[in-house]
Amino acid sequence: MIREGRCWKVSNEVPIDGALLELKYVHMRLNDPDEIAKHVLAAIKPEFSKECQPGDILIAGTRFGHGNPHAQAFKGMYALGIGVAAEWMTRGAYRNCVIAGVPFLPECPGITELCSEGDRIRIDYSTGLFENLTTGASASYQPIPAKLREMIQLGGSGKYWTQKLQTGGTDEWKF
């Protein structure tokens, strides 16, 4: 649950439709994660899908992922192998990260001030430790619950539940 790579920054108020993924791909019902990955953030960072590397981290301001909670953009993020940390993210974006298997920290006050676009950063999503390897800045944030981290480690909620059904395992939700 550790990501280390380039910092990609977006501002406050980044909607799912139109910014994370153009709405036309949702209407086309594009569902192949590798194909979706080619279009993630294209409207606001055209170079993103071509230059992004596995391990890179998207740092966002407040109200990240607001609007209709379409999951396609997050499936594209999963295919790119990136993580996310936001000053504050919406419930729909939170849910979509779990569904798609994208590691994330949903409430990181001040994180946008700790890094610049292009900095080398590291986040341990299991502990909430953020480190800017370029500047030496660091901070600790609250990680998501362990059960949700387990789902993300398995590649998302669908893969988690498929594994539970195949193994005959039960699941107790204790947060």
LUMDO-764865 format. One line per 2 residues: number of its first residue (from 0); their letters; for each residue x, y, z of N, C-alpha, C, O. Coordinates in steps of 0.001 Angstrom, whole numbers, plus 500000, padded with zeros to 6 digits. Layout:
<rs>
NUM	a	X:Y:Z:X:Y:Z:X:Y:Z:X:Y:Z  ...
</rs>
This chain:
<rs>
0	mi	500828:498789:500000:500000:500000:500000:500864:501263:500000:500430:502317:500466  502063:501154:499486:502938:502323:499366:503056:502693:497899:503292:501838:497045
2	re	502892:503970:497619:503110:504500:496277:504222:505532:496392:504260:506318:497338  505121:505520:495425:506177:506517:495348:506352:506899:493894:506505:506040:493025
4	gr	506327:508194:493638:506478:508658:492276:506282:510149:492169:506412:510891:493142  505970:510564:490972:505782:511975:490663:504472:512485:491238:503467:511774:491254
6	cw	504495:513712:491703:503297:514401:492179:502602:515064:491005:503209:515830:490255  501334:514762:490858:500461:515435:489894:499426:516178:490718:498751:515565:491546
8	kv	499282:517475:490518:498346:518256:491328:497169:518756:490513:497304:519154:489356  496016:518722:491151:494816:519351:490616:494248:520244:491719:494560:520071:492897
10	sn	493426:521180:491325:492914:522176:492256:491694:521673:493031:491406:520477:493060  491004:522596:493643:489733:522321:494303:488649:522132:493247:488806:522537:492095
12	ev	487558:521514:493655:486356:521430:492816:486572:520669:491503:486073:521094:490461  487294:519569:491536:487518:518773:490327:486396:517739:490233:486332:516814:491042
14	pi	485506:517897:489236:484392:516952:489110:484823:515649:488421:485834:515597:487721  484030:514617:488641:484278:513348:487958:484031:513533:486469:484910:513260:485652
16	dg	482850:513991:486120:482486:514173:484715:483079:515466:484183:482843:516542:484733  483843:515354:483120:484399:516525:482482:485836:516811:482856:486575:517360:482039
18	al	486263:516461:484058:487644:516713:484470:488407:515397:484646:489440:515185:484012  487894:514518:485508:488568:513221:485661:488414:512385:484399:489340:511680:483998
20	le	487263:512463:483784:487013:511755:482529:485925:512506:481778:484908:512888:482357  486145:512712:480493:485133:513389:479696:483854:512550:479675:483900:511326:479553
22	lk	482732:513222:479794:481440:512556:479901:481129:511684:478685:480389:510708:478807  481671:512012:477531:481382:511214:476336:481816:509755:476514:481204:508859:475932
24	yv	482863:509506:477309:483309:508125:477525:482357:507369:478447:482205:506153:478330  481732:508080:479342:480703:507467:480192:479502:507094:479327:478970:505989:479429
26	hm	479083:508032:478472:477935:507781:477586:478217:506647:476600:477305:505920:476205  479475:506502:476207:479858:505413:475300:479898:504065:476043:480034:503004:475434
28	rl	479776:504141:477359:479873:502975:478234:481232:502290:478098:481343:501066:478167  482255:503111:477905:483622:502618:477855:483946:502004:479207:483821:502667:480236
30	nd	484359:500752:479212:484552:500069:480484:485883:499323:480580:486175:498735:481621  486694:499330:479523:487999:498683:479542:488981:499605:480269:489282:500688:479768
32	pd	489491:499198:481450:490370:500077:482225:491578:500593:481445:491958:501753:481604  492184:499759:480612:493352:500204:479849:492980:501267:478821:493761:502185:478573
34	ei	491814:501154:478231:491354:502158:477272:490960:503447:477996:491264:504545:477530  490290:503306:479126:489901:504479:479912:491142:505240:480370:491149:506471:480378
36	ak	492194:504508:480753:493424:505125:481251:493986:506162:480281:494609:507135:480708  493777:505966:479010:494280:506894:477992:493594:508258:478053:494082:509225:477468
38	hv	492465:508337:478759:491657:509555:478767:491529:510203:480145:490893:511250:480273  492118:509604:481170:492014:510154:482523:492673:511535:482571:493814:511698:482138
40	la	491967:512505:483088:492393:513896:483265:492715:514628:481964:493292:515714:482005  492359:514063:480819:492716:514664:479531:492202:516089:479365:492840:516900:478694
42	ai	491074:516398:479957:490497:517735:479798:491285:518817:480538:491279:519978:480129  491963:518441:481626:492692:519460:482395:494205:519258:482393:494957:520195:482662
44	kp	494650:518052:482093:496086:517750:481998:496281:516805:480822:496416:515596:481013  496297:517346:479603:496360:516487:478412:497553:515527:478389:497474:514458:477783
46	ef	498640:515895:479037:499834:515053:479042:499775:513916:480069:500622:513023:480047  498798:513941:480954:498769:513040:482099:498884:511566:481721:499785:510879:482203
48	sk	498001:511074:480879:497994:509633:480603:499233:509178:479839:499592:508003:479907  499886:510066:479123:501103:509705:478389:502333:509730:479284:503255:508940:479084
50	ec	502364:510622:480266:503543:510800:481109:503446:510123:482469:504462:509893:483126  502240:509807:482888:502025:509186:484195:502677:507807:484239:502646:507060:483261
52	qp	503264:507483:485380:503912:506187:485588:503276:505500:486800:502782:506169:487708  503289:504161:486811:502810:503469:488015:503583:503962:489240:504807:504091:489206
54	gd	502861:504230:490305:503455:504760:491526:503243:506251:491685:503356:506777:492792  502933:506951:490584:502668:508385:490682:501435:508625:491548:500601:507738:491733
56	il	501342:509843:492070:500270:510168:493010:499585:511459:492594:500238:512467:492325  498273:511413:492547:497451:512580:492250:497088:513260:493566:496454:512656:494431
58	ia	497492:514517:493711:497189:515311:494898:496112:516318:494518:496264:517067:493553  495030:516330:495278:493881:517181:494946:493500:518071:496116:493809:517786:497273
60	gt	492827:519143:495782:492302:520050:496793:490991:519531:497371:490797:518324:497514  490102:520450:497699:488824:520082:498310:487780:519740:497250:487887:520136:496089
62	rf	486783:519002:497680:485663:518557:496834:486141:517790:495609:485592:517941:494518  487167:516969:495795:487672:516143:494710:486636:515085:494347:486118:514384:495217
64	gh	486340:514976:493053:485436:513942:492564:483972:514214:492824:483202:513277:493036  483569:515469:492814:482150:515772:493038:481350:515521:491763:481919:515372:490682
66	gn	480053:515476:491898:479167:515247:490754:478683:513808:490704:478707:513095:491707  478246:513392:489527:477745:512022:489363:478859:511016:489650:479963:511149:489121
68	ph	478582:510021:490476:479640:509091:490877:479908:507977:489861:479840:506796:490200  480209:508353:488623:480569:507354:487619:481943:506782:487962:482861:507527:488304
70	aq	482082:505467:487870:483309:504797:488322:484389:504683:487255:485521:504324:487579  484083:504975:485995:485045:504723:484923:486393:505416:485138:487434:504787:484946
72	af	486403:506675:485527:487667:507392:485701:488561:506684:486716:489780:506641:486548  487971:506140:487748:488737:505475:488791:489280:504126:488296:490355:503696:488716
74	kg	488547:503470:487415:489065:502257:486785:490281:502592:485936:491237:501818:485885  490251:503743:485270:491409:504200:484507:492593:504509:485404:493733:504203:485054
76	my	492335:505117:486565:493407:505399:487522:494040:504099:488014:495259:504005:488164  493203:503109:488260:493712:501800:488683:494639:501233:487610:495724:500742:487920
78	al	494215:501301:486357:495029:500782:485256:496355:501531:485143:497360:500945:484741  496370:502808:485489:497602:503591:485461:498520:503269:486638:499716:503556:486585
80	gi	497971:502676:487700:498772:502317:488866:499086:503472:489795:500120:503480:490463  498180:504459:489837:498430:505640:490664:497659:505573:491979:496752:504758:492148
82	gv	498036:506440:492893:497310:506640:494131:496757:508057:494155:497095:508881:493305  495906:508334:495134:495261:509645:495264:495295:510080:496720:495154:509264:497631
84	aa	495483:511365:496922:495313:511977:498243:494679:513336:498015:495106:514089:497139  493662:513649:498799:492936:514907:498621:492765:515623:499946:492688:515001:501006
86	ew	492708:516945:499862:492389:517731:501058:491046:517239:501610:490870:517074:502817  490110:517012:500687:488812:516434:501040:488180:515890:499775:488127:516577:498755
88	mt	487700:514654:499840:487066:514047:498671:485621:513692:498988:485265:513408:500131  484810:513715:497956:483391:513440:498121:483144:511958:498405:484005:511108:498180
90	rg	481962:511684:498898:481572:510307:499209:481592:509430:497951:482002:508271:498012  481152:509975:496818:481157:509220:495565:482562:508862:495122:482802:507741:494675
92	ay	483500:509800:495240:484892:509527:494875:485494:508496:495834:486225:507603:495405  485194:508616:497110:485659:507657:498125:485205:506248:497734:486005:505313:497680
94	rn	483930:506122:497469:483352:504824:497106:483975:504284:495812:484274:503094:495714  484166:505156:494829:484722:504720:493553:486177:504271:493677:486599:503360:492965
96	cv	486940:504886:494556:488314:504419:494790:488301:502991:495325:489102:502161:494895  487408:502702:496248:487307:501342:496799:486851:500372:495718:487427:499293:495573
98	ia	485838:500738:494969:485312:499874:493909:486406:499534:492905:486547:498378:492505  487180:500539:492499:488186:500356:491448:489518:499828:491951:490322:499339:491156
100	gv	489773:499916:493255:491045:499444:493789:492144:500488:493765:493322:500141:493667  491780:501766:493853:492756:502856:493847:493094:503233:495288:492198:503623:496037
102	pf	494361:503128:495698:494706:503548:497063:494504:505054:497221:494814:505830:496316  493986:505454:498370:493666:506868:498557:493643:507264:500014:493458:506433:500904
104	lp	493836:508545:500239:493626:509185:501527:492609:510289:501283:492884:511215:500520  491432:510214:501917:490340:511133:501587:490348:512480:502291:489720:513423:501809
106	ec	491040:512597:503417:491029:513852:504174:492439:514188:504617:492931:513682:505625  493077:515055:503842:494469:515439:504097:494594:516959:504123:495126:517546:503181
108	pg	494118:517601:505175:494199:519060:505241:495640:519542:505075:496550:519056:505746  495832:520505:504170:497145:521096:503963:498069:520352:503014:499179:520819:502761
110	it	497649:519206:502478:498558:518420:501641:498965:519153:500367:500079:518962:499879  498089:519982:499824:498435:520693:498590:499553:521710:498819:500236:522102:497873
112	el	499739:522135:500054:500818:523077:500381:502148:522374:500596:503191:523026:500631  502130:521064:500739:503346:520305:501034:504083:519794:499804:505157:519203:499915
114	cs	503498:520027:498625:504135:519504:497419:503804:520364:496218:502816:521098:496194  504662:520249:495228:504467:520944:493957:504405:519910:492853:504940:518810:492990
116	eg	503766:520258:491780:503716:519389:490606:505138:518978:490231:506026:519823:490112  505344:517682:490046:506646:517168:489647:507525:516712:490797:508499:515995:490566
118	dr	507214:517107:492041:507990:516629:493184:507911:515107:493255:506939:514503:492800  508932:514503:493823:508906:513066:494081:508316:512892:495480:508843:513421:496459
120	ir	507210:512141:495560:506528:511956:496839:506264:510481:497104:506286:509651:496195  506015:510181:498368:505691:508812:498781:504549:508874:499778:504525:509725:500667
122	id	503599:507954:499614:502523:507818:500600:502405:506357:500985:502340:505475:500130  502380:506117:502286:502067:504793:502809:500578:504837:503160:500188:505413:504175
124	ys	499767:504233:502325:498317:504302:502492:497820:503489:503685:496693:503686:504139  498640:502586:504192:498205:501814:505358:498417:502583:506664:497735:502316:507654
126	tg	499352:503530:506674:499595:504309:507884:499175:505769:507753:498972:506450:508759  499043:506254:506513:498695:507651:506280:499898:508576:506223:499730:509796:506219
128	lf	501121:508022:506178:502321:508851:506155:502582:509388:504750:502715:508625:503794  502655:510720:504644:502984:511416:503406:504403:511945:503531:504760:512530:504554
130	en	505221:511743:502490:506578:512273:502484:506870:512910:501130:506647:512298:500085  507365:514134:501157:507842:514782:499947:509342:514536:499909:510092:515140:500675
132	lt	509779:513659:499027:511180:513282:498948:512027:514381:498314:513251:514373:498448  511397:515316:497632:512105:516439:497014:512438:517509:498049:513554:518027:498075
134	tg	511467:517840:498904:511661:518949:499849:511919:518500:501281:512411:519284:502092  511598:517259:501602:511750:516772:502970:510519:516981:503835:510511:516563:504993
136	as	509485:517613:503313:508251:517833:504077:507545:516503:504308:507628:515593:503483  506855:516402:505431:506081:515191:505714:504882:515542:506589:504834:516591:507231
138	as	503926:514634:506591:502726:514797:507418:502072:513431:507570:502296:512526:506766  501272:513299:508601:500521:512064:508820:499040:512359:508736:498550:513355:509269
140	yq	498337:511469:508051:496895:511606:507881:496225:510302:508281:496874:509259:508364  494936:510366:508525:494161:509192:508920:493961:508277:507711:493392:508707:506708
142	pi	494421:507017:507787:494153:506087:506677:492705:505617:506715:492016:505760:507726  492261:505060:505608:490913:504500:505571:490899:503216:506395:491967:502686:506703
144	pa	489723:502696:506763:489648:501479:507578:490342:500282:506920:490390:500167:505695  490871:499407:507755:491644:498241:507304:490867:497366:506320:491447:496877:505351
146	kl	489598:497164:506541:488803:496314:505643:488755:496901:504239:488825:496162:503257  488639:498214:504134:488618:498856:502824:490004:498808:502173:490113:498660:500955
148	re	491053:498932:502973:492412:498796:502429:492624:497386:501884:493283:497204:500860  492066:496392:502568:492158:495007:502090:491480:494868:500727:492013:494213:499831
150	mi	490321:495476:500573:489626:495442:499285:490481:496066:498190:490579:495526:497088  491095:497196:498493:491930:497889:497515:493143:497035:497151:493506:496944:495978
152	ql	493762:496418:498132:494926:495571:497863:494587:494406:496939:495444:493948:496183  493361:493929:496993:492935:492828:496129:492480:493311:494753:492127:492494:493901
154	gg	492483:494619:494523:492106:495144:493218:490713:495722:493151:490192:495938:492056  490096:495977:494282:488775:496593:494314:487737:495696:494957:487983:494521:495228
156	sg	486578:496274:495194:485535:495545:495932:485016:494333:495165:484703:493311:495775  484921:494427:493841:484439:493279:493061:485351:492074:493203:484874:490955:493394
158	ky	486655:492287:493111:487621:491189:493248:487625:490653:494676:487784:489453:494900  487448:491553:495632:487383:491138:497039:486211:490176:497260:486378:489102:497836
160	wt	485025:490580:496791:483839:489750:497019:483883:488463:496194:483387:487429:496641  484466:488514:495006:484629:487292:494214:485495:486298:494970:485180:485110:495031
162	qk	486580:486783:495543:487457:485900:496322:486712:485325:497526:486839:484138:497826  485944:486153:498207:485181:485664:499372:484194:484581:498959:484053:483575:499654
164	lq	483515:484774:497841:482547:483776:497378:483236:482486:496948:482732:481396:497220  484378:482596:496284:485090:481412:495814:485683:480599:496950:485768:479374:496861
166	tg	486086:481260:498000:486713:480559:499128:485712:480173:500203:486055:479483:501163  484482:480617:500041:483464:480318:501042:483661:481081:502323:483072:480749:503351
168	gt	484499:482117:502267:484772:482920:503446:483599:483783:503817:482755:484111:502984  483560:484138:505056:482551:485068:505525:483225:486392:505797:484452:486482:505846
170	de	482454:487368:505965:483007:488684:506203:482238:489370:507315:481014:489489:507269  482975:489815:508308:482355:490561:509382:482808:492006:509255:484004:492295:509206
172	wk	481845:492902:509203:482174:494314:509064:482282:494952:510435:481282:495308:511058  483512:495087:510888:483765:495739:512178:484730:496889:511929:485894:496675:511591
174	f	484240:498093:512097:485089:499266:511884:485439:499891:513196:486150:500895:513232
</rs>
